[in-house]
Amino acid sequence: MFTSAESAAREADVLLLLTEWPEFRNLDPSLIGKTVAQRKIADGRNALVPEVWREAGWDYRALGRPMTYDTVCHIGRGLNGGRGLGAEPAGALATMGES
Protein backbone atom coordinates (compact mmCIF):
# COMPACT_ATOMS: atom_id res chain seq x y z
CA MET A 1 0.00 0.00 0.00
CA PHE A 2 1.29 3.45 -0.92
CA THR A 3 1.03 6.41 1.41
CA SER A 4 1.44 9.19 -1.16
CA ALA A 5 1.19 9.91 -4.86
CA GLU A 6 4.96 10.28 -4.97
CA SER A 7 5.55 6.80 -3.52
CA ALA A 8 2.99 5.29 -5.93
CA ALA A 9 4.67 7.02 -8.90
CA ARG A 10 8.20 5.89 -8.03
CA GLU A 11 9.94 4.54 -11.17
CA ALA A 12 6.68 4.62 -13.19
CA ASP A 13 6.95 4.67 -16.97
CA VAL A 14 3.62 6.49 -17.27
CA LEU A 15 1.16 8.04 -14.83
CA LEU A 16 -2.58 7.64 -15.32
CA LEU A 17 -4.78 10.26 -13.70
CA LEU A 18 -8.19 8.66 -13.29
CA THR A 19 -9.66 10.81 -10.52
CA GLU A 20 -10.33 14.48 -9.83
CA TRP A 21 -9.38 14.26 -6.17
CA PRO A 22 -7.48 17.40 -5.13
CA GLU A 23 -4.41 15.55 -3.86
CA PHE A 24 -3.81 14.24 -7.38
CA ARG A 25 -5.14 17.24 -9.34
CA ASN A 26 -2.80 19.55 -7.40
CA LEU A 27 0.40 17.55 -7.82
CA ASP A 28 3.57 19.52 -8.52
CA PRO A 29 4.79 18.19 -11.90
CA SER A 30 8.41 19.13 -11.17
CA LEU A 31 8.41 17.38 -7.80
CA ILE A 32 6.73 14.19 -8.94
CA GLY A 33 8.91 14.25 -12.06
CA LYS A 34 11.89 13.48 -9.83
CA THR A 35 10.35 10.14 -8.80
CA VAL A 36 9.22 8.68 -12.13
CA ALA A 37 11.24 6.75 -14.69
CA GLN A 38 9.71 8.71 -17.59
CA ARG A 39 7.77 11.97 -17.58
CA LYS A 40 4.61 10.73 -19.29
CA ILE A 41 1.08 11.31 -18.02
CA ALA A 42 -2.36 10.46 -19.37
CA ASP A 43 -5.05 12.69 -17.86
CA GLY A 44 -8.24 10.65 -18.00
CA ARG A 45 -10.31 13.35 -16.30
CA ASN A 46 -9.00 16.52 -18.00
CA ALA A 47 -8.24 17.73 -14.49
CA LEU A 48 -4.73 19.08 -15.11
CA VAL A 49 -3.46 22.20 -16.88
CA PRO A 50 -1.59 20.82 -19.91
CA GLU A 51 0.78 23.78 -20.29
CA VAL A 52 2.02 23.46 -16.70
CA TRP A 53 2.89 19.79 -17.17
CA ARG A 54 4.47 20.29 -20.60
CA GLU A 55 6.58 23.20 -19.33
CA ALA A 56 7.87 20.86 -16.59
CA GLY A 57 9.06 18.44 -19.30
CA TRP A 58 6.15 16.03 -19.32
CA ASP A 59 4.65 14.26 -22.34
CA TYR A 60 1.03 15.16 -21.46
CA ARG A 61 -1.96 13.46 -23.10
CA ALA A 62 -5.64 13.80 -22.23
CA LEU A 63 -8.65 11.76 -23.24
CA GLY A 64 -11.25 13.63 -25.26
CA ARG A 65 -9.25 16.86 -25.50
CA PRO A 66 -8.77 18.01 -29.11
CA MET A 67 -5.26 18.14 -30.48
CA THR A 68 -3.85 21.57 -31.28
CA TYR A 69 -1.41 22.39 -34.05
CA ASP A 70 1.38 22.72 -31.45
CA THR A 71 0.55 19.27 -30.06
CA VAL A 72 0.64 17.72 -33.52
CA CYS A 73 4.04 19.33 -34.15
CA HIS A 74 5.29 18.11 -30.74
CA ILE A 75 4.17 14.56 -31.55
CA GLY A 76 5.69 14.89 -35.00
CA ARG A 77 9.15 15.57 -33.58
CA GLY A 78 9.02 12.12 -32.00
CA LEU A 79 8.04 10.38 -35.23
CA ASN A 80 10.12 9.30 -38.17
CA GLY A 81 13.38 9.15 -36.25
CA GLY A 82 13.05 12.78 -35.14
CA ARG A 83 12.60 14.07 -38.70
CA GLY A 84 9.00 15.08 -37.97
CA LEU A 85 5.78 14.55 -39.84
CA GLY A 86 5.51 13.45 -43.42
CA ALA A 87 6.88 9.91 -43.69
CA GLU A 88 4.55 8.11 -41.26
CA PRO A 89 2.32 5.32 -42.46
CA ALA A 90 -1.28 6.35 -43.14
CA GLY A 91 -3.21 6.78 -39.92
CA ALA A 92 -0.12 7.03 -37.71
CA LEU A 93 -1.38 10.16 -35.93
CA ALA A 94 -4.85 8.70 -35.48
CA THR A 95 -3.44 5.80 -33.47
CA MET A 96 -1.42 8.01 -31.12
CA GLY A 97 -4.41 9.15 -29.06
CA GLU A 98 -5.72 12.51 -28.02
CA SER A 99 -3.69 15.18 -26.36
C-alpha positions in Angstrom: 0.0 0.0 0.0 1.3 3.4 -0.9 1.0 6.4 1.4 1.4 9.2 -1.2 1.2 9.9 -4.9 5.0 10.3 -5.0 5.5 6.8 -3.5 3.0 5.3 -5.9 4.7 7.0 -8.9 8.2 5.9 -8.0 9.9 4.5 -11.2 6.7 4.6 -13.2 6.9 4.7 -17.0 3.6 6.5 -17.3 1.2 8.0 -14.8 -2.6 7.6 -15.3 -4.8 10.3 -13.7 -8.2 8.7 -13.3 -9.7 10.8 -10.5 -10.3 14.5 -9.8 -9.4 14.3 -6.2 -7.5 17.4 -5.1 -4.4 15.6 -3.9 -3.8 14.2 -7.4 -5.1 17.2 -9.3 -2.8 19.6 -7.4 0.4 17.6 -7.8 3.6 19.5 -8.5 4.8 18.2 -11.9 8.4 19.1 -11.2 8.4 17.4 -7.8 6.7 14.2 -8.9 8.9 14.3 -12.1 11.9 13.5 -9.8 10.4 10.1 -8.8 9.2 8.7 -12.1 11.2 6.8 -14.7 9.7 8.7 -17.6 7.8 12.0 -17.6 4.6 10.7 -19.3 1.1 11.3 -18.0 -2.4 10.5 -19.4 -5.0 12.7 -17.9 -8.2 10.7 -18.0 -10.3 13.3 -16.3 -9.0 16.5 -18.0 -8.2 17.7 -14.5 -4.7 19.1 -15.1 -3.5 22.2 -16.9 -1.6 20.8 -19.9 0.8 23.8 -20.3 2.0 23.5 -16.7 2.9 19.8 -17.2 4.5 20.3 -20.6 6.6 23.2 -19.3 7.9 20.9 -16.6 9.1 18.4 -19.3 6.1 16.0 -19.3 4.7 14.3 -22.3 1.0 15.2 -21.5 -2.0 13.5 -23.1 -5.6 13.8 -22.2 -8.7 11.8 -23.2 -11.3 13.6 -25.3 -9.2 16.9 -25.5 -8.8 18.0 -29.1 -5.3 18.1 -30.5 -3.9 21.6 -31.3 -1.4 22.4 -34.0 1.4 22.7 -31.4 0.6 19.3 -30.1 0.6 17.7 -33.5 4.0 19.3 -34.2 5.3 18.1 -30.7 4.2 14.6 -31.5 5.7 14.9 -35.0 9.1 15.6 -33.6 9.0 12.1 -32.0 8.0 10.4 -35.2 10.1 9.3 -38.2 13.4 9.1 -36.2 13.0 12.8 -35.1 12.6 14.1 -38.7 9.0 15.1 -38.0 5.8 14.6 -39.8 5.5 13.4 -43.4 6.9 9.9 -43.7 4.6 8.1 -41.3 2.3 5.3 -42.5 -1.3 6.3 -43.1 -3.2 6.8 -39.9 -0.1 7.0 -37.7 -1.4 10.2 -35.9 -4.8 8.7 -35.5 -3.4 5.8 -33.5 -1.4 8.0 -31.1 -4.4 9.2 -29.1 -5.7 12.5 -28.0 -3.7 15.2 -26.4 
